[in-house]
């Protein structure tokens, strides 16, 4: 059964940060998509150094999900300990509109793998209820419509290698995100 298109009045915000540009699309009901700049070269990261974050485009009066998302991302990059206290905005992408293994994987990742932790594709398959669905977990990560909020960068290979990010298009971003979390967890 096909998912009906969700027609919503969309608003967008564009953020400039250590990972380059991040575009957020949302409606009144929630976040539809977060797009990372695939060709970005992340800023170098050192302990104690501040990380850049600026909203460069967006409506003057943001709808609540967009406001929550930009606040959460600002905290993630600049004051990560605050992310635990901030609400994760609602999601309103077709992926979350029906029960599916992909939705189960993404929600398990969001709820069970915390800042600075990593999990293998196999471990995440077990968390989502199907230990044999390792490849399906990879597909869920590749198709995650809201990276960073749902931290697909925390999913690594069983052998400890980092693996792909955003279907291989953001492989230079994943090591930066993991190092960012490791650095800040140690502080």
ABEGO torsion letter per residue (X at the ends): XBBBBBBBBBBBBBBBBAAEBBBBBBBAAEBABBBBBAABBBBBBBBGBBBBBBBABEBABBBAAAAAAAAAAAAAAABAAAAAABBBBBBBBAAAABBBAAAAAAAAAAAABBBGBBBBAAAAAAAAGBAAAAAAAAAAAAABABBGABBAAABBBAAGBAEBBGGGAAAAAAAAAAAAAAAAAAX
